[in-house]
Amino acid sequence: MHSLDAIKKAICDLANEQGFQQARVSDVHTGKYFEEFERWVNDGMHGSMSYLERNMDLRQFPEKLQPETCRVISFRYDYLPEKASFGKILSAPELANISRYALGRDYHKLIRKKLQLIARSVEELVDDLSFRVFVDSAPVLETSFAEKSGIGWKGKHTLTINQEAGSWFFLGEIFINLPLSTDSPVENKCGQCNACINLCPTAAIVAPYKIDARRCISYLTIENKDSIPLEFREAMGNRIYGCDDCQLACPWNRFASISQESDFQPRYNLDSESLLNLFNWTEEEFNQRLLGSPIRRIGFDCWQRNIAIALGNAPNNDLIAKTLQDKLENSSPMVAEHIQWALGQQQKSHTANTTTISNKTQKLIRTINKMLPRDA
């Protein structure tokens, strides 16, 4: 029979072998974390993500999600690609800006498989082991457990920040019935910094540690399946899937590590592709090229909708206007509405001769150039 300390060490060693940068343990008590989450949902901050309203008791009591659970093991896996090109893409409104976590393969299956391998190995050491693996796929307060375990602290943008690695990482959990020793939380070191709040393109961080998803570009381009409100379209710039701006603004990300995982490296030039090329993909090409990508789940219509807005925000160009016009007739009503808006924007930029990069984005580019000179 192995001691609990030996088992915990074995879990950490196995995590390292599978490419995780950290594995830490917390208890299952959600306390204030659940109360904050429930208030956020009751305030309607989750928008149309109705799944967040369901299974509240499972979020509050992890042992109801997996019987006998008394510990949560949280894992950290870095995902930042080698050539993130943050400044380059933000400075080039004719290129597609895609959230860096989505440039490669979908992380869910890869990390879940690694966690299953770890858990199965532990099963060989322990009789009557009860466990369940989670990767952003169930009613789990994952950032809360990451904070409780000391993987990092909750930043004002609500993402987990690690002092040595910033916030460019995925989280995964194993719920387990072993009373392993718990790790301690770390100090919140955001201090007086409000960079993420000040540089959010749509002012979605409505207060420290509180995001109104209905204003967030990640929500608007991924979770939202309807028309994107007019008030946010210009602020979206060239961001067609997700938004990394709050992370880019965070000074702790100067310490971010480059991922060694080949599956997280960009595919199909998604880190530097032109908006026009992506807009010209057929639905068949969209489904084929994005097979195994998290982007595919938004569907072709939302993909076209998002790119249409970005083209409307691009510098005036006859080819852009022609492409938009050619797409108009055969598009769905939702996409057509956004194409019409983009055509109007193209006409406005033709007559106004104004910059297409917002003041906030220009300030963010300067911030990146100071923090990440290798990426400028």
C-alpha positions as a Markdown table, in Angstrom:
| # | Residue | x | y | z |
|---|---|---|---|---|
| 1 | Met | 0.0 | 0.0 | 0.0 |
| 2 | His | 1.5 | 3.3 | -1.1 |
| 3 | Ser | 1.3 | 6.3 | 1.3 |
| 4 | Leu | -0.7 | 9.3 | 0.3 |
| 5 | Asp | 2.4 | 11.4 | 0.0 |
| 6 | Ala | 4.0 | 8.9 | -2.3 |
| 7 | Ile | 0.8 | 8.8 | -4.5 |
| 8 | Lys | 0.8 | 12.6 | -4.7 |
| 9 | Lys | 4.4 | 12.7 | -5.7 |
| 10 | Ala | 3.6 | 10.0 | -8.3 |
| 11 | Ile | 0.8 | 12.1 | -9.7 |
| 12 | Cys | 3.1 | 15.1 | -10.0 |
| 13 | Asp | 5.8 | 13.0 | -11.7 |
| 14 | Leu | 3.2 | 11.5 | -14.1 |
| 15 | Ala | 1.9 | 15.0 | -14.9 |
| 16 | Asn | 5.4 | 16.1 | -15.8 |
| 17 | Glu | 5.9 | 13.1 | -18.1 |
| 18 | Gln | 2.6 | 14.0 | -19.9 |
| 19 | Gly | 3.8 | 17.6 | -20.5 |
| 20 | Phe | 1.9 | 19.4 | -17.8 |
| 21 | Gln | 3.8 | 22.3 | -16.1 |
| 22 | Gln | 1.9 | 21.9 | -12.7 |
| 23 | Ala | -0.3 | 19.6 | -10.7 |
| 24 | Arg | -1.7 | 20.9 | -7.4 |
| 25 | Val | -4.4 | 19.7 | -5.0 |
| 26 | Ser | -7.3 | 21.4 | -3.3 |
| 27 | Asp | -10.3 | 20.3 | -1.3 |
| 28 | Val | -13.8 | 20.3 | -2.8 |
| 29 | His | -15.4 | 23.2 | -0.9 |
| 30 | Thr | -16.6 | 25.9 | -3.3 |
| 31 | Gly | -17.9 | 28.4 | -0.7 |
| 32 | Lys | -17.4 | 32.0 | -1.8 |
| 33 | Tyr | -16.4 | 30.9 | -5.3 |
| 34 | Phe | -19.8 | 29.4 | -6.0 |
| 35 | Glu | -21.6 | 32.3 | -4.4 |
| 36 | Glu | -19.8 | 34.7 | -6.8 |
| 37 | Phe | -20.6 | 32.5 | -9.8 |
| 38 | Glu | -24.3 | 32.3 | -8.8 |
| 39 | Arg | -24.5 | 36.1 | -8.4 |
| 40 | Trp | -22.8 | 36.6 | -11.8 |
| 41 | Val | -25.4 | 34.3 | -13.5 |
| 42 | Asn | -28.3 | 35.8 | -11.6 |
| 43 | Asp | -27.2 | 39.3 | -12.9 |
| 44 | Gly | -27.4 | 38.0 | -16.5 |
| 45 | Met | -23.7 | 38.5 | -17.1 |
| 46 | His | -23.5 | 35.1 | -18.9 |
| 47 | Gly | -25.6 | 36.3 | -21.8 |
| 48 | Ser | -27.2 | 33.4 | -23.9 |
| 49 | Met | -25.0 | 30.7 | -22.3 |
| 50 | Ser | -28.0 | 29.0 | -20.7 |
| 51 | Tyr | -26.0 | 25.9 | -19.9 |
| 52 | Leu | -24.4 | 27.9 | -17.1 |
| 53 | Glu | -27.8 | 28.2 | -15.4 |
| 54 | Arg | -28.2 | 24.5 | -15.2 |
| 55 | Asn | -26.7 | 22.0 | -12.7 |
| 56 | Met | -26.0 | 24.6 | -10.1 |
| 57 | Asp | -25.9 | 21.9 | -7.4 |
| 58 | Leu | -23.2 | 20.0 | -9.3 |
| 59 | Arg | -21.1 | 23.1 | -9.5 |
| 60 | Gln | -21.5 | 23.8 | -5.8 |
| 61 | Phe | -21.0 | 20.2 | -4.6 |
| 62 | Pro | -18.3 | 18.3 | -6.7 |
| 63 | Glu | -19.1 | 15.1 | -4.9 |
| 64 | Lys | -22.5 | 15.1 | -6.6 |
| 65 | Leu | -20.8 | 15.2 | -10.0 |
| 66 | Gln | -18.5 | 12.4 | -9.0 |
| 67 | Pro | -19.5 | 10.4 | -5.9 |
| 68 | Glu | -16.9 | 10.1 | -3.1 |
| 69 | Thr | -14.8 | 12.9 | -4.4 |
| 70 | Cys | -12.9 | 14.6 | -1.6 |
| 71 | Arg | -10.0 | 16.2 | -3.6 |
| 72 | Val | -9.6 | 18.1 | -6.9 |
| 73 | Ile | -6.2 | 17.8 | -8.6 |
| 74 | Ser | -5.8 | 20.8 | -11.0 |
| 75 | Phe | -3.3 | 20.7 | -13.9 |
| 76 | Arg | -1.7 | 23.5 | -16.0 |
| 77 | Tyr | -0.7 | 23.0 | -19.6 |
| 78 | Asp | 1.0 | 25.9 | -21.5 |
| 79 | Tyr | -0.3 | 26.6 | -25.0 |
| 80 | Leu | 1.4 | 29.8 | -26.3 |
| 81 | Pro | 2.8 | 29.0 | -29.8 |
| 82 | Glu | 6.4 | 29.8 | -30.7 |
| 83 | Lys | 5.6 | 32.7 | -33.0 |
| 84 | Ala | 2.5 | 34.3 | -31.5 |
| 85 | Ser | 2.9 | 37.5 | -33.7 |
| 86 | Phe | 0.7 | 39.6 | -31.4 |
| 87 | Gly | 1.9 | 43.0 | -32.5 |
| 88 | Lys | 2.1 | 42.0 | -36.2 |
| 89 | Ile | -1.6 | 40.9 | -36.4 |
| 90 | Leu | -3.0 | 43.8 | -34.3 |
| 91 | Ser | -1.1 | 46.2 | -36.6 |
| 92 | Ala | -2.4 | 44.7 | -39.8 |
| 93 | Pro | -6.2 | 45.1 | -40.0 |
| 94 | Glu | -6.3 | 43.1 | -43.3 |
| 95 | Leu | -5.1 | 40.0 | -41.4 |
| 96 | Ala | -7.3 | 37.7 | -39.3 |
| 97 | Asn | -6.8 | 37.9 | -35.6 |
| 98 | Ile | -7.6 | 34.6 | -34.0 |
| 99 | Ser | -7.3 | 33.8 | -30.3 |
| 100 | Arg | -4.0 | 32.0 | -29.8 |
| 101 | Tyr | -5.5 | 29.0 | -28.0 |
| 102 | Ala | -7.4 | 28.2 | -31.2 |
| 103 | Leu | -4.6 | 28.3 | -33.8 |
| 104 | Gly | -3.9 | 24.5 | -33.5 |
| 105 | Arg | -5.8 | 21.5 | -32.6 |
| 106 | Asp | -8.6 | 21.4 | -30.1 |
| 107 | Tyr | -7.1 | 21.1 | -26.6 |
| 108 | His | -10.1 | 19.2 | -25.0 |
| 109 | Lys | -9.3 | 15.7 | -26.4 |
| 110 | Leu | -5.5 | 16.0 | -26.1 |
| 111 | Ile | -5.5 | 17.1 | -22.4 |
| 112 | Arg | -8.4 | 14.8 | -21.5 |
| 113 | Lys | -6.4 | 11.8 | -22.9 |
| 114 | Lys | -3.3 | 12.9 | -20.9 |
| 115 | Leu | -5.3 | 13.2 | -17.7 |
| 116 | Gln | -6.9 | 9.8 | -18.3 |
| 117 | Leu | -3.5 | 8.2 | -18.6 |
| 118 | Ile | -2.4 | 9.8 | -15.3 |
| 119 | Ala | -5.5 | 8.6 | -13.6 |
| 120 | Arg | -5.2 | 5.1 | -14.9 |
| 121 | Ser | -1.6 | 4.9 | -13.7 |
| 122 | Val | -2.7 | 6.0 | -10.2 |
| 123 | Glu | -5.4 | 3.3 | -10.4 |
| 124 | Glu | -2.6 | 0.7 | -10.5 |
| 125 | Leu | -1.3 | 2.1 | -7.1 |
| 126 | Val | -4.6 | 2.3 | -5.3 |
| 127 | Asp | -7.4 | -0.1 | -4.6 |
| 128 | Asp | -11.0 | 1.1 | -5.1 |
| 129 | Leu | -9.9 | 4.4 | -6.7 |
| 130 | Ser | -12.8 | 6.6 | -7.8 |
| 131 | Phe | -12.0 | 9.4 | -10.3 |
| 132 | Arg | -13.3 | 11.5 | -13.1 |
| 133 | Val | -11.4 | 13.7 | -15.6 |
| 134 | Phe | -12.6 | 17.1 | -16.7 |
| 135 | Val | -11.4 | 19.6 | -19.3 |
| 136 | Asp | -13.8 | 22.5 | -19.6 |
| 137 | Ser | -16.6 | 20.0 | -20.3 |
| 138 | Ala | -18.8 | 19.9 | -17.3 |
| 139 | Pro | -20.2 | 22.1 | -14.5 |
| 140 | Val | -16.9 | 22.5 | -12.8 |
| 141 | Leu | -15.6 | 25.8 | -11.3 |
| 142 | Glu | -12.1 | 25.1 | -12.7 |
| 143 | Thr | -10.5 | 28.5 | -12.1 |
| 144 | Ser | -11.7 | 28.4 | -8.5 |
| 145 | Phe | -10.0 | 25.1 | -7.9 |
| 146 | Ala | -6.9 | 26.4 | -9.7 |
| 147 | Glu | -6.9 | 29.3 | -7.3 |
| 148 | Lys | -7.6 | 27.2 | -4.2 |
| 149 | Ser | -4.7 | 24.8 | -5.2 |
| 150 | Gly | -2.2 | 27.6 | -5.8 |
| 151 | Ile | -1.7 | 27.2 | -9.5 |
| 152 | Gly | -2.3 | 30.9 | -9.7 |
| 153 | Trp | -4.5 | 33.7 | -8.6 |
| 154 | Lys | -7.7 | 35.1 | -10.3 |
| 155 | Gly | -6.7 | 38.1 | -12.3 |
| 156 | Lys | -9.0 | 41.1 | -12.7 |
| 157 | His | -9.8 | 39.8 | -16.2 |
| 158 | Thr | -11.0 | 36.6 | -14.3 |
| 159 | Leu | -8.4 | 34.3 | -15.9 |
| 160 | Thr | -5.9 | 32.5 | -13.7 |
| 161 | Ile | -2.4 | 34.1 | -13.5 |
| 162 | Asn | 0.7 | 32.2 | -12.6 |
| 163 | Gln | 3.7 | 34.3 | -11.4 |
| 164 | Glu | 6.2 | 32.3 | -13.4 |
| 165 | Ala | 4.0 | 31.6 | -16.5 |
| 166 | Gly | 1.4 | 34.4 | -16.9 |
| 167 | Ser | -2.0 | 33.2 | -18.1 |
| 168 | Trp | -1.4 | 31.4 | -21.4 |
| 169 | Phe | -2.3 | 27.9 | -20.3 |
| 170 | Phe | -5.2 | 25.4 | -20.2 |
| 171 | Leu | -6.6 | 23.9 | -17.1 |
| 172 | Gly | -7.8 | 20.4 | -16.4 |
| 173 | Glu | -9.0 | 18.5 | -13.4 |
| 174 | Ile | -9.2 | 15.1 | -11.8 |
| 175 | Phe | -11.8 | 14.6 | -9.2 |
| 176 | Ile | -10.6 | 11.8 | -6.9 |
| 177 | Asn | -11.6 | 10.0 | -3.7 |
| 178 | Leu | -8.1 | 10.1 | -2.1 |
| 179 | Pro | -7.6 | 12.5 | 0.9 |
| 180 | Leu | -4.3 | 13.8 | -0.5 |
| 181 | Ser | -2.6 | 16.7 | 1.3 |
| 182 | Thr | -3.9 | 20.0 | -0.1 |
| 183 | Asp | -1.7 | 22.8 | -1.5 |
| 184 | Ser | -1.9 | 26.4 | -0.4 |
| 185 | Pro | -3.2 | 29.3 | -2.5 |
| 186 | Val | -0.8 | 32.0 | -3.6 |
| 187 | Glu | -1.0 | 35.7 | -3.1 |
| 188 | Asn | -3.0 | 37.8 | -5.5 |
| 189 | Lys | -0.4 | 40.1 | -7.1 |
| 190 | Cys | -2.6 | 42.2 | -9.5 |
| 191 | Gly | -2.1 | 45.1 | -7.0 |
| 192 | Gln | -3.3 | 48.4 | -8.4 |
| 193 | Cys | -2.8 | 47.4 | -12.0 |
| 194 | Asn | -5.9 | 47.9 | -14.2 |
| 195 | Ala | -4.3 | 47.4 | -17.6 |
| 196 | Cys | -6.6 | 44.6 | -18.6 |
| 197 | Ile | -9.6 | 46.7 | -17.7 |
| 198 | Asn | -8.4 | 49.8 | -19.4 |
| 199 | Leu | -7.4 | 48.1 | -22.7 |
| 200 | Cys | -10.4 | 45.8 | -23.1 |
| 201 | Pro | -11.7 | 46.8 | -26.6 |
| 202 | Thr | -15.4 | 46.7 | -25.6 |
| 203 | Ala | -15.1 | 47.6 | -21.9 |
| 204 | Ala | -16.3 | 44.1 | -21.0 |
| 205 | Ile | -14.5 | 44.0 | -17.7 |
| 206 | Val | -17.1 | 46.0 | -15.9 |
| 207 | Ala | -15.3 | 45.8 | -12.5 |
| 208 | Pro | -12.2 | 44.1 | -11.2 |
| 209 | Tyr | -12.8 | 40.3 | -11.3 |
| 210 | Lys | -16.1 | 40.8 | -13.1 |
| 211 | Ile | -16.8 | 40.4 | -16.9 |
| 212 | Asp | -20.0 | 41.1 | -18.7 |
| 213 | Ala | -19.9 | 38.3 | -21.3 |
| 214 | Arg | -22.4 | 40.2 | -23.4 |
| 215 | Arg | -19.8 | 42.8 | -24.1 |
| 216 | Cys | -16.8 | 40.4 | -24.5 |
| 217 | Ile | -15.4 | 39.8 | -28.0 |
| 218 | Ser | -14.7 | 36.1 | -27.2 |
| 219 | Tyr | -18.4 | 35.7 | -26.3 |
| 220 | Leu | -19.6 | 37.7 | -29.3 |
| 221 | Thr | -17.6 | 35.8 | -31.8 |
| 222 | Ile | -17.9 | 32.3 | -30.3 |
| 223 | Glu | -20.8 | 31.8 | -28.0 |
| 224 | Asn | -23.3 | 34.3 | -29.5 |
| 225 | Lys | -25.1 | 32.7 | -32.5 |
| 226 | Asp | -27.1 | 35.8 | -33.4 |
| 227 | Ser | -26.5 | 39.2 | -34.9 |
| 228 | Ile | -23.6 | 41.1 | -33.2 |
| 229 | Pro | -24.8 | 44.4 | -31.7 |
| 230 | Leu | -23.8 | 47.4 | -33.7 |
| 231 | Glu | -22.2 | 49.1 | -30.7 |
| 232 | Phe | -19.4 | 46.5 | -30.6 |
| 233 | Arg | -18.6 | 45.9 | -34.3 |
| 234 | Glu | -16.0 | 48.7 | -34.8 |
| 235 | Ala | -14.3 | 47.8 | -31.6 |
| 236 | Met | -13.9 | 44.2 | -32.8 |
| 237 | Gly | -11.4 | 45.3 | -35.4 |
| 238 | Asn | -9.9 | 42.2 | -37.0 |
| 239 | Arg | -10.7 | 39.8 | -34.2 |
| 240 | Ile | -12.7 | 37.0 | -35.8 |
| 241 | Tyr | -12.5 | 34.3 | -33.2 |
| 242 | Gly | -12.0 | 35.2 | -29.6 |
| 243 | Cys | -9.9 | 38.0 | -28.2 |
| 244 | Asp | -6.5 | 37.9 | -26.3 |
| 245 | Asp | -6.3 | 41.6 | -25.5 |
| 246 | Cys | -6.8 | 41.4 | -21.7 |
| 247 | Gln | -4.0 | 38.8 | -21.6 |
| 248 | Leu | -1.7 | 40.9 | -23.8 |
| 249 | Ala | -2.2 | 43.9 | -21.6 |
| 250 | Cys | -1.2 | 41.9 | -18.4 |
| 251 | Pro | 2.4 | 42.5 | -17.4 |
| 252 | Trp | 2.7 | 39.0 | -15.9 |
| 253 | Asn | 2.6 | 37.6 | -19.4 |
| 254 | Arg | 6.1 | 38.8 | -20.1 |
| 255 | Phe | 7.0 | 35.6 | -18.2 |
| 256 | Ala | 4.9 | 33.3 | -20.3 |
| 257 | Ser | 6.5 | 30.1 | -21.6 |
| 258 | Ile | 6.4 | 28.9 | -25.1 |
| 259 | Ser | 4.5 | 25.6 | -25.5 |
| 260 | Gln | 6.4 | 22.5 | -26.7 |
| 261 | Glu | 3.2 | 20.8 | -27.8 |
| 262 | Ser | 3.2 | 20.4 | -31.6 |
| 263 | Asp | -0.6 | 20.1 | -31.7 |
| 264 | Phe | -0.9 | 23.7 | -30.4 |
| 265 | Gln | 1.2 | 25.2 | -33.3 |
| 266 | Pro | -0.7 | 27.1 | -36.0 |
| 267 | Arg | -2.4 | 25.2 | -38.8 |
| 268 | Tyr | -3.4 | 26.5 | -42.3 |
| 269 | Asn | -1.5 | 29.8 | -41.6 |
| 270 | Leu | -4.2 | 30.8 | -39.1 |
| 271 | Asp | -1.6 | 33.0 | -37.3 |
| 272 | Ser | -1.1 | 35.2 | -40.4 |
| 273 | Glu | -3.8 | 34.6 | -42.9 |
| 274 | Ser | -5.6 | 37.4 | -44.7 |
| 275 | Leu | -9.3 | 38.0 | -44.0 |
| 276 | Leu | -10.1 | 37.8 | -47.7 |
| 277 | Asn | -8.6 | 34.4 | -48.1 |
| 278 | Leu | -10.6 | 33.1 | -45.1 |
| 279 | Phe | -13.8 | 34.7 | -46.2 |
| 280 | Asn | -13.4 | 33.0 | -49.6 |
| 281 | Trp | -13.4 | 29.5 | -48.0 |
| 282 | Thr | -16.4 | 27.5 | -49.0 |
| 283 | Glu | -18.4 | 25.7 | -46.2 |
| 284 | Glu | -16.8 | 22.5 | -47.3 |
| 285 | Glu | -13.3 | 24.0 | -47.0 |
| 286 | Phe | -14.3 | 25.4 | -43.6 |
| 287 | Asn | -15.4 | 22.0 | -42.3 |
| 288 | Gln | -12.5 | 20.1 | -43.9 |
| 289 | Arg | -9.6 | 22.5 | -42.9 |
| 290 | Leu | -10.9 | 23.1 | -39.4 |
| 291 | Leu | -11.5 | 19.4 | -38.6 |
| 292 | Gly | -10.1 | 18.9 | -35.1 |
| 293 | Ser | -10.0 | 22.7 | -34.4 |
| 294 | Pro | -12.1 | 24.4 | -31.7 |
| 295 | Ile | -13.1 | 27.0 | -34.3 |
| 296 | Arg | -15.2 | 24.6 | -36.2 |
| 297 | Arg | -17.8 | 24.4 | -33.5 |
| 298 | Ile | -19.1 | 28.0 | -34.2 |
| 299 | Gly | -20.3 | 26.9 | -37.6 |
| 300 | Phe | -19.8 | 28.4 | -41.1 |
| 301 | Asp | -22.4 | 31.2 | -40.7 |
| 302 | Cys | -20.8 | 32.6 | -37.6 |
| 303 | Trp | -17.4 | 32.3 | -39.2 |
| 304 | Gln | -18.6 | 34.4 | -42.2 |
| 305 | Arg | -20.4 | 36.8 | -39.9 |
| 306 | Asn | -17.3 | 37.5 | -37.9 |
| 307 | Ile | -15.1 | 37.9 | -40.9 |
| 308 | Ala | -17.6 | 40.2 | -42.6 |
| 309 | Ile | -17.3 | 42.6 | -39.6 |
| 310 | Ala | -13.5 | 42.4 | -39.7 |
| 311 | Leu | -13.6 | 43.3 | -43.5 |
| 312 | Gly | -15.8 | 46.2 | -42.7 |
| 313 | Asn | -13.1 | 47.4 | -40.3 |
| 314 | Ala | -10.3 | 46.9 | -42.8 |
| 315 | Pro | -8.8 | 49.7 | -44.8 |
| 316 | Asn | -10.9 | 50.7 | -47.8 |
| 317 | Asn | -10.1 | 48.3 | -50.7 |
| 318 | Asp | -12.0 | 47.7 | -54.0 |
| 319 | Leu | -11.3 | 44.0 | -53.8 |
| 320 | Ile | -12.8 | 43.8 | -50.3 |
| 321 | Ala | -15.9 | 45.7 | -51.4 |
| 322 | Lys | -16.3 | 43.4 | -54.5 |
| 323 | Thr | -15.8 | 40.3 | -52.5 |
| 324 | Leu | -18.4 | 41.4 | -49.9 |
| 325 | Gln | -20.9 | 42.3 | -52.7 |
| 326 | Asp | -20.3 | 38.9 | -54.5 |
| 327 | Lys | -21.0 | 37.0 | -51.3 |
| 328 | Leu | -24.2 | 39.0 | -50.4 |
| 329 | Glu | -26.7 | 37.2 | -52.7 |
| 330 | Asn | -26.0 | 33.7 | -51.5 |
| 331 | Ser | -25.5 | 34.3 | -47.8 |
| 332 | Ser | -27.9 | 33.6 | -45.0 |
| 333 | Pro | -30.0 | 36.5 | -43.7 |
| 334 | Met | -27.7 | 36.9 | -40.6 |
| 335 | Val | -24.5 | 36.9 | -42.6 |
| 336 | Ala | -26.1 | 39.2 | -45.3 |
| 337 | Glu | -27.0 | 41.7 | -42.6 |
| 338 | His | -23.3 | 41.9 | -41.5 |
| 339 | Ile | -22.1 | 42.1 | -45.1 |
| 340 | Gln | -24.4 | 45.1 | -45.7 |
| 341 | Trp | -22.9 | 46.7 | -42.6 |
| 342 | Ala | -19.4 | 46.0 | -43.8 |
| 343 | Leu | -20.1 | 47.5 | -47.2 |
| 344 | Gly | -21.3 | 50.6 | -45.5 |
| 345 | Gln | -18.1 | 50.8 | -43.4 |
| 346 | Gln | -16.0 | 50.4 | -46.4 |
| 347 | Gln | -17.8 | 53.3 | -48.0 |
| 348 | Lys | -17.3 | 55.4 | -44.9 |
| 349 | Ser | -13.6 | 54.7 | -44.7 |
| 350 | His | -13.2 | 55.6 | -48.3 |
| 351 | Thr | -14.6 | 59.1 | -47.7 |
| 352 | Ala | -13.4 | 59.7 | -44.2 |
| 353 | Asn | -9.7 | 58.7 | -44.7 |
| 354 | Thr | -9.4 | 57.7 | -41.0 |
| 355 | Thr | -7.3 | 55.0 | -39.3 |
| 356 | Thr | -8.9 | 51.6 | -38.9 |
| 357 | Ile | -7.0 | 50.8 | -35.7 |
| 358 | Ser | -8.6 | 52.0 | -32.5 |
| 359 | Asn | -6.8 | 54.1 | -30.0 |
| 360 | Lys | -7.0 | 51.3 | -27.4 |
| 361 | Thr | -5.5 | 48.8 | -29.9 |
| 362 | Gln | -2.7 | 51.3 | -30.8 |
| 363 | Lys | -2.0 | 51.6 | -27.1 |
| 364 | Leu | -2.0 | 47.8 | -26.7 |
| 365 | Ile | 0.5 | 47.5 | -29.5 |
| 366 | Arg | 2.8 | 49.9 | -27.8 |
| 367 | Thr | 2.4 | 47.9 | -24.6 |
| 368 | Ile | 3.3 | 44.6 | -26.4 |
| 369 | Asn | 6.3 | 46.2 | -28.0 |
| 370 | Lys | 7.6 | 47.2 | -24.6 |
| 371 | Met | 6.9 | 43.8 | -22.9 |
| 372 | Leu | 7.5 | 41.4 | -25.7 |
| 373 | Pro | 10.2 | 42.9 | -28.0 |
| 374 | Arg | 10.8 | 39.5 | -29.6 |
| 375 | Asp | 7.2 | 39.6 | -31.0 |
| 376 | Ala | 7.2 | 43.2 | -32.3 |
